[in-house]
């Protein structure tokens, strides 16, 4: 494909057993002006063979040395031929309207450079666990946690070339949140309420096997990046920055609680209160409290 409108980038690592469903969902789209770039981040399984089964002129496969998701996505961005780039992980599913909704939005808003489609989380049986519906205030909502994830986000290629993902491996898992805050503080971010994709909550999701010491290091690196970015601090104001830090502390506390490190989890929960007392009124705060008290 010479000049597709959209490029979708799929980083993957040892997901041969999952990526088939993801690619099938990509190739079942109603709107067809797109290309697919699979960036294999050094897999040691048969991912390459699985991807090769999809014989399509829309698909390009690259294998690179393992460098984590940020590096894989940046590699894909540099290979992309589309005007706008979107991302999906190799265990996510797109609905058939994914690109059609994006195209319809772009026709009505031709100057848009950064927008997000809504998505939902399902379990492996297909039951909907929650819906993440984006509206006009999606940029300000980022101060309360990463509601965007990566799925459903569209960005003009030129912008991503200027503002790539941070490739520090120790930031992996939060590199998308850090980028969305950078972009949202510089470009209008528009939300589309139509649900167009699904994240699948399966037992091998990387977020469920987080190393707690690495997570704490990741938090420090993330906050260091935020506090060094004058544009982010100006856009979100001191109160917004406190919200970002407090909500990340709750996120860390939740993972510590899941790892049965209750004392450390409690420390971070208290720290979140000290940073932003109003966090006690949030649902996330009480989810962690429940986890600490009853372990479920």
C-alpha positions as CSV (number, residue, x, y, z in Angstrom):
1,X,0.0,0.0,0.0
2,X,1.5,3.3,-1.1
3,X,-0.4,6.0,1.0
4,X,-2.9,4.5,3.4
5,X,-4.9,6.9,5.6
6,X,-4.2,4.9,8.7
7,X,-1.3,2.7,10.0
8,X,-2.0,0.4,12.9
9,X,1.1,-0.7,14.9
10,X,1.0,-4.0,16.8
11,X,4.0,-4.6,19.1
12,X,4.3,-8.2,20.2
13,X,6.4,-10.5,22.3
14,X,5.8,-14.2,22.6
15,X,2.1,-13.9,21.9
16,X,1.8,-16.5,19.1
17,X,-1.2,-18.0,20.9
18,X,-3.0,-14.7,21.0
19,X,-2.1,-12.6,18.0
20,X,-4.2,-14.6,15.6
21,X,-7.4,-13.3,17.1
22,X,-6.1,-9.8,17.1
23,X,-5.1,-9.8,13.5
24,X,-8.4,-11.5,12.5
25,X,-10.2,-8.6,14.1
26,X,-8.0,-6.1,12.3
27,X,-8.7,-7.7,8.9
28,X,-12.5,-7.7,9.5
29,X,-12.8,-3.9,9.3
30,X,-15.6,-2.1,7.4
31,X,-13.2,0.7,6.3
32,X,-10.3,-0.6,4.4
33,X,-7.8,2.2,3.8
34,X,-5.2,1.1,6.4
35,X,-2.0,-0.9,6.7
36,X,-0.9,-3.2,9.5
37,X,2.6,-3.2,11.0
38,X,3.5,-6.0,13.3
39,X,6.7,-5.3,15.3
40,X,8.0,-8.5,16.8
41,X,10.0,-7.5,19.9
42,X,12.4,-10.4,19.8
43,X,9.9,-13.2,20.3
44,X,11.3,-16.7,20.9
45,X,8.1,-18.5,20.0
46,X,6.6,-19.1,16.6
47,X,5.1,-15.6,16.3
48,X,6.7,-15.1,12.8
49,X,5.1,-18.3,11.5
50,X,1.6,-17.3,12.8
51,X,1.8,-13.8,11.3
52,X,3.0,-15.3,8.0
53,X,-0.4,-17.1,7.7
54,X,-2.0,-13.8,7.0
55,X,-1.3,-13.2,3.4
56,X,-2.3,-9.6,2.9
57,X,-0.7,-6.7,1.0
58,X,-1.8,-4.6,4.0
59,X,0.5,-6.4,6.4
60,X,4.1,-5.9,7.1
61,X,6.1,-7.8,9.7
62,X,9.4,-6.7,11.3
63,X,11.5,-8.5,13.9
64,X,13.8,-6.5,16.0
65,X,16.0,-7.2,19.1
66,X,14.0,-7.1,22.3
67,X,13.8,-3.6,23.6
68,X,10.3,-3.4,25.2
69,X,7.1,-1.9,23.8
70,X,8.2,1.8,23.5
71,X,11.1,0.9,21.2
72,X,8.8,-1.5,19.2
73,X,6.2,1.2,18.8
74,X,8.7,3.8,17.8
75,X,10.2,1.4,15.2
76,X,6.7,0.9,13.8
77,X,6.1,4.7,13.7
78,X,9.2,5.2,11.6
79,X,8.1,2.4,9.2
80,X,4.5,3.6,8.9
81,X,3.2,5.0,5.6
82,X,-0.2,6.2,6.9
83,X,-1.1,9.8,7.7
84,X,-2.5,8.8,11.1
85,X,-1.2,6.1,13.4
86,X,-3.1,4.0,15.9
87,X,-2.0,1.2,18.2
88,X,-3.3,-2.1,19.4
89,X,-1.6,-4.7,21.6
90,X,-1.3,-8.3,20.4
91,X,-4.0,-9.5,22.9
92,X,-6.6,-6.8,22.1
93,X,-9.6,-7.0,19.7
94,X,-10.9,-4.4,17.3
95,X,-14.5,-4.3,16.4
96,X,-15.4,-4.0,12.7
97,X,-16.3,-0.3,13.1
98,X,-12.9,0.7,14.5
99,X,-11.5,2.5,11.4
100,X,-14.9,3.5,10.1
101,X,-15.7,5.5,13.2
102,X,-12.2,7.1,13.1
103,X,-12.7,8.0,9.4
104,X,-16.2,9.5,10.0
105,X,-14.8,11.6,12.8
106,X,-11.9,12.8,10.7
107,X,-14.3,13.8,7.9
108,X,-16.2,16.1,10.3
109,X,-13.0,17.2,12.0
110,X,-10.3,17.4,9.3
111,X,-7.9,19.4,11.5
112,X,-7.8,16.9,14.3
113,X,-4.4,15.4,15.1
114,X,-5.0,13.5,18.3
115,X,-8.2,11.6,19.3
116,X,-9.3,8.5,21.2
117,X,-12.0,5.9,20.5
118,X,-13.8,4.3,23.4
119,X,-13.2,0.7,24.4
120,X,-14.3,-2.0,26.9
121,X,-12.6,-4.7,29.0
122,X,-13.8,-8.3,28.7
123,X,-12.9,-11.5,30.4
124,X,-11.9,-14.6,28.4
125,X,-15.6,-15.7,28.2
126,X,-16.6,-12.4,26.6
127,X,-18.3,-10.9,29.6
128,X,-17.9,-7.1,29.7
129,X,-16.1,-6.1,32.9
130,X,-16.2,-2.3,32.4
131,X,-16.5,0.3,29.6
132,X,-14.1,3.2,29.1
133,X,-16.1,5.9,27.3
134,X,-14.2,9.0,26.3
135,X,-15.9,12.3,26.0
136,X,-14.9,16.0,25.6
137,X,-13.0,16.1,28.9
138,X,-10.7,13.2,28.1
139,X,-7.5,15.4,28.4
140,X,-8.3,16.6,31.9
141,X,-9.3,13.1,32.9
142,X,-5.7,12.0,32.4
143,X,-4.8,13.6,35.7
144,X,-6.8,10.8,37.4
145,X,-5.0,7.9,35.7
146,X,-4.3,6.5,32.3
147,X,-7.9,6.0,31.0
148,X,-6.5,5.9,27.4
149,X,-4.2,2.9,27.6
150,X,-3.0,2.5,24.0
151,X,-6.0,1.0,22.4
152,X,-8.1,3.4,20.3
153,X,-5.7,6.3,20.3
154,X,-5.0,8.0,16.9
155,X,-2.2,10.5,16.4
156,X,-0.9,12.2,13.3
157,X,2.4,10.7,12.2
158,X,4.3,13.9,12.1
159,X,3.5,14.5,15.8
160,X,4.7,11.1,16.8
161,X,7.9,11.6,15.0
162,X,8.5,14.8,17.0
163,X,7.2,13.2,20.3
164,X,8.1,9.5,20.4
165,X,7.6,7.0,23.2
166,X,10.2,7.2,26.0
167,X,12.4,4.1,25.4
168,X,13.8,3.8,28.9
169,X,13.1,0.1,29.7
170,X,12.5,0.9,33.3
171,X,9.5,3.0,32.3
172,X,7.9,0.2,30.4
173,X,4.3,-0.2,31.3
174,X,3.8,3.6,31.8
175,X,5.5,4.8,28.6
176,X,2.1,5.3,27.0
177,X,0.7,7.4,29.9
178,X,3.8,9.6,29.9
179,X,3.4,10.2,26.1
180,X,-0.4,10.9,26.3
181,X,0.3,13.6,29.0
182,X,3.0,15.2,26.8
183,X,0.7,15.2,23.8
184,X,-2.4,16.3,25.7
185,X,-0.6,19.3,27.0
186,X,0.4,20.4,23.5
187,X,-2.4,19.3,21.2
188,X,-6.2,19.2,21.5
189,X,-7.3,15.7,22.5
190,X,-10.8,14.7,21.4
191,X,-12.7,11.8,22.8
192,X,-15.2,9.7,20.8
193,X,-17.9,7.9,22.8
194,X,-18.4,5.0,20.4
195,X,-16.9,1.7,21.7
196,X,-14.8,0.3,19.0
197,X,-12.4,-2.2,20.6
198,X,-11.9,-4.6,23.6
199,X,-9.1,-5.3,25.9
200,X,-9.1,-9.0,27.0
201,X,-8.4,-9.7,30.7
202,X,-6.5,-13.0,30.5
203,X,-4.2,-14.6,33.0
204,X,-1.0,-13.9,31.1
205,X,-1.5,-10.1,30.8
206,X,1.8,-8.4,31.6
207,X,0.0,-6.0,34.0
208,X,-0.9,-8.9,36.2
209,X,2.7,-10.0,36.7
210,X,4.3,-6.7,37.7
211,X,7.5,-6.7,39.7
212,X,6.8,-4.4,42.6
213,X,10.3,-3.1,43.0
214,X,10.3,-2.3,39.3
215,X,6.9,-0.7,39.6
216,X,8.2,1.7,42.3
217,X,11.2,2.6,40.1
218,X,8.8,3.1,37.2
219,X,6.8,5.5,39.3
220,X,9.8,7.6,40.2
221,X,10.9,7.8,36.6
222,X,7.4,8.7,35.4
223,X,7.1,11.5,38.0
224,X,10.6,12.8,37.2
225,X,9.6,13.0,33.6
226,X,6.3,14.9,34.4
227,X,8.0,17.4,36.7
228,X,10.7,18.1,34.1
229,X,8.1,18.9,31.4
230,X,7.1,22.6,31.8
231,X,4.3,22.2,29.2
232,X,2.7,19.4,31.2
233,X,3.0,21.4,34.5
234,X,1.5,24.5,32.9
235,X,-1.4,22.6,31.3
236,X,-2.4,20.5,34.3
237,X,-1.6,23.2,37.0
238,X,-0.1,22.3,40.4
239,X,-3.4,20.7,41.5
240,X,-3.5,18.5,38.4
241,X,0.1,17.4,38.9
242,X,-0.7,16.5,42.5
243,X,-3.7,14.4,41.2
244,X,-1.4,12.6,38.7
245,X,1.1,11.8,41.5
246,X,-1.6,10.7,44.0
247,X,-3.4,8.5,41.6
248,X,-0.2,6.8,40.6
249,X,0.5,6.1,44.2
250,X,-2.9,4.4,44.5
251,X,-2.0,2.4,41.4
252,X,1.3,1.3,43.0
253,X,-0.6,0.5,46.2
254,X,-3.0,-1.7,44.4
255,X,-0.3,-3.8,42.8
256,X,1.6,-4.1,46.1
257,X,-1.7,-5.3,47.7
258,X,-2.2,-7.8,45.0
259,X,1.4,-9.0,45.7
260,X,0.5,-9.5,49.4
261,X,2.9,-6.7,50.4
262,X,0.3,-5.1,52.6
263,X,2.5,-2.8,54.7
264,X,4.1,-1.3,51.7
265,X,0.8,-1.0,50.0
266,X,-0.6,0.9,53.0
267,X,2.3,3.2,52.9
268,X,1.6,4.2,49.3
269,X,-2.1,4.6,50.1
270,X,-1.4,6.9,52.9
271,X,1.1,8.8,50.7
272,X,-1.6,9.3,48.1
273,X,-3.8,10.9,50.8
274,X,-1.0,13.2,51.9
275,X,-0.5,14.4,48.3
276,X,-4.2,14.8,47.5
277,X,-6.7,14.3,50.4
278,X,-9.7,14.3,48.1
279,X,-8.5,11.0,46.6
280,X,-10.3,9.3,49.5
281,X,-13.5,10.0,47.6
282,X,-12.4,8.0,44.5
283,X,-13.5,4.5,43.6
284,X,-9.9,3.4,43.0
285,X,-8.9,4.3,46.6
286,X,-11.6,2.1,48.1
287,X,-10.8,-0.8,45.8
288,X,-7.3,-0.8,47.3
289,X,-8.8,-0.5,50.8
290,X,-11.0,-3.6,50.1
291,X,-8.0,-5.5,48.8
292,X,-6.0,-4.7,51.9
293,X,-8.8,-5.6,54.3
294,X,-10.2,-8.7,52.6
295,X,-7.7,-9.6,49.9
296,X,-10.4,-9.5,47.1
